[in-house]
């Protein structure tokens, strides 16, 4: 019987599966990302993008009408 050792993925050799459309960062297979409005966002960029999109709804506590 022959033993075959499987190698784990070498992330330094793996080509990126996609790029973040905001920062241009590399996204590898299995890494989390968000598809929003036709854009692919990495984990670091999604919160900044969300805050920019929600900026028109920003208010200060105590100054908001009910």
N, C-alpha and C positions, 0 to 999 in steps of 0.2 A: 504494500500500500504506500502511495506517495502522499506526503504532506504538502499542502499548498498554503503558504502564508499570504494572507491578504494584507495589502498595504493600506494604511489609512491615507485619506486625501492630504496632499501637500498643498496647503492654501497658497504658498508662495509661488507655486507653479501653475495653479489653476487660473484660467482666464475669467475675468469678471462676466457675470451673466447679464448685467445691465449697469447703467450709470444713473446717479441721482440727477434729475434735471435742474435742481436748485444749486447744488454745490459741485456737481461733477464727480462726486465720490464713487468709488467702485462698489457695486453690490454683487456679492457672490451667491451662488446657489444655496438656498436655505436661510439666507439672512433676511430679517424682516424689512419690509418696505410697504409703502402705501401708494395706491394708484388713485389720484384725486384730480378730477377734471382733465384727464389725459396726461397728467404729469406723474412721474415716478419719484417719490420722495423717500430718502433714507430716514433712519430713526432719529438722527440728530436734527434734521431739517423740518420734520413734520410739525413739531411744536411751534417753531418760529413762523412757519407758513400759516398755521392756524391762527396765531395771534395777529398776524397782518390781515388776514381775511376777516377777522372779527373786530378789527379796529373801529369801523363805523358804529358799532354797538357799544363802545366803551363809555362808561359813565362813572361818576364818583359817588360813593356811598353818601347818602344824606341829601343829594341833589337830584335824585331820581323821582319822578312823579309816579304815583300809583295808577 
